[in-house]
Amino acid sequence: MNSIKIALIIGSLRKESFNRKIANALIKLAPKSCELEILEIGELSFYNQDFDENPPKDWIKFREKIKTHDGILFITPEYNRSIPGVLKNAIDIASRPYGKSAWDGIPAGVISVSIGAIGGFGANHHLRQTLVFLNMPVLQQPEAYIGEAAKLFDLKNELSNTSTKDFLTKFLDSYSDWVLKFVEPSFLKSESDSTSTQHLQ
Ligand SMILES: Cc1cc2nc3c(=O)[nH]c(=O)nc-3n(C[C@H](O)[C@H](O)[C@H](O)COP(=O)(O)O)c2cc1C
């Protein structure tokens, strides 16, 4: 069976980031039908519209990489009730040049992770506002606000909280089933083509 390819984009560069730990847990919890890959954004240069005509190589590579995925799952902290600048930079880079956004039409999911009790609600919804403009359909339910993140991991940095594990497993099931609706025609096409095991976009 073909698997769908999901990119994980993490909004924190911190070494001990809880968001990254959640991303790593998701990779372990993912169903076989769902291949998760972290797309790094920390080395991307700052977006500058002056470079649209002749973009830096890292922008081009990032934009191309995004297009090879069936879905994009954003996992983000909340900074001052919004998303961190590093995540907005990555989003802006791949949204250009105008009319050629790499994000266009890709089904997204949003998980916000915070040490606070309200689980990064503000960041989650600021991000959703941007995704509307980028024409990325976003999974509505279940919503994912992971609060009190510092209490969820063991000494080996593994997700140890059982109810969070169960919730993330259900979230991934819902998200991957929903993403499949967007890629199903291609799947059927590739399954009838016995010479190709590659997933078609
Ligand atoms: C600049 C800054 C602003 C922050 N603002 C918020 C905030 O608005 N809401 C919140 O819940 N946590 C806020 N925090 C705390 C983060 O939830 C916490 O640092 C979290 O661990 C960041 O995610 P990470 O562990 O993946 O790096 C802020 C942290 C920083 C560094």
The ligand as a Tripos MOL2 file, in Angstrom:
@<TRIPOS>MOLECULE
LIG
   31    33     1     0     0
SMALL
NO_CHARGES

@<TRIPOS>ATOM
      1 C1          9.8050   34.9720   23.4380 C.3       1 LIG1
      2 C2          8.8830   34.0210   24.1640 C.ar      1 LIG1
      3 C3          7.5410   34.3090   24.2590 C.ar      1 LIG1
      4 C4          6.6660   33.4050   24.8640 C.ar      1 LIG1
      5 N1          5.3360   33.6680   24.8710 N.ar      1 LIG1
      6 C5          4.4620   32.7170   25.2850 C.ar      1 LIG1
      7 C6          3.0610   32.8990   25.1260 C.ar      1 LIG1
      8 O1          2.5800   33.8810   24.6090 O.2       1 LIG1
      9 N2          2.2500   31.8900   25.5410 N.ar      1 LIG1
     10 C7          2.7310   30.7320   26.1050 C.ar      1 LIG1
     11 O2          1.9500   29.8480   26.4390 O.2       1 LIG1
     12 N3          4.0630   30.5490   26.2710 N.ar      1 LIG1
     13 C8          4.9340   31.5020   25.8800 C.ar      1 LIG1
     14 N4          6.2920   31.3020   25.9960 N.ar      1 LIG1
     15 C9          6.7660   30.1020   26.6810 C.3       1 LIG1
     16 C10         6.8510   28.9130   25.7280 C.3       1 LIG1
     17 O3          5.6210   28.2010   25.7840 O.3       1 LIG1
     18 C11         7.9610   27.9730   26.1610 C.3       1 LIG1
     19 O4          9.2010   28.6600   26.1330 O.3       1 LIG1
     20 C12         8.0280   26.7040   25.3240 C.3       1 LIG1
     21 O5          8.8520   25.7970   25.9610 O.3       1 LIG1
     22 C13         8.5420   27.0160   23.9220 C.3       1 LIG1
     23 O6          8.4940   25.8730   23.1110 O.3       1 LIG1
     24 P1          9.7580   24.9330   22.8930 P.3       1 LIG1
     25 O7          9.9680   24.1650   24.1860 O.co2     1 LIG1
     26 O8          9.3600   24.0220   21.7790 O.co2     1 LIG1
     27 O9         10.9540   25.7710   22.5700 O.co2     1 LIG1
     28 C14         7.1800   32.2110   25.4270 C.ar      1 LIG1
     29 C15         8.5500   31.9560   25.3470 C.ar      1 LIG1
     30 C16         9.3970   32.8270   24.7340 C.ar      1 LIG1
     31 C17        10.8640   32.4940   24.6300 C.3       1 LIG1
@<TRIPOS>BOND
     1     1     2 1
     2     2     3 ar
     3     2    30 ar
     4     3     4 ar
     5     4     5 ar
     6     4    28 ar
     7     5     6 ar
     8     6     7 ar
     9     6    13 1
    10     7     8 2
    11     7     9 ar
    12     9    10 ar
    13    10    11 2
    14    10    12 ar
    15    12    13 ar
    16    13    14 ar
    17    14    15 1
    18    14    28 ar
    19    15    16 1
    20    16    17 1
    21    16    18 1
    22    18    19 1
    23    18    20 1
    24    20    21 1
    25    20    22 1
    26    22    23 1
    27    23    24 1
    28    24    25 2
    29    24    26 1
    30    24    27 1
    31    28    29 ar
    32    29    30 ar
    33    30    31 1
@<TRIPOS>SUBSTRUCTURE
     1 LIG1         1 GROUP 0 **** ****
